[in-house]
């Protein structure tokens, strides 16, 4: 079964996350690479999001991941930007560098180039974490063009946030 990743479906997911954050008195931060701030955009499109959305960081380069999120250079050198190790450091760093109580981080290869045999286009790592808790990281292998991979990443990230607050 294919997940609906239309604008309307993403908006509905973001509304769900926003309502859960508001009612559970949670605040959110995003750390985004391959989505370039799309998750933050979906969440801040919701009127009243300033009550529960703390910050969004779009960090594409190795340097930005290090400076904004505290990802260690050794992690990037040994595992690459698209890895479990990097996304865990991203999600943890997002919480350290913000006042939020919940974080989501994404890093992946949206294409059309950049893929390798070991990490083909569509490979995406997403991590979620509560302040004071342990991170959860999941790898996805999405199909389609750049837009499709990014839409599926946004949907999966929002689904995970909704589940974290359920």
Secondary structure by P-SEA (a helix, b strand, c coil): ccccccaaaaaaaaaaaaaaaaaabbbbbbbbccccaaaaaaaacccccccccccccccccaaaaaacccccaaaaaacccccaaaaaaaaaaaaaacccccbbbbbcccccccccccccccbbbbbbbcccbbbbbbbbbccccaaaaaaaaaaaaaaaaaaaac
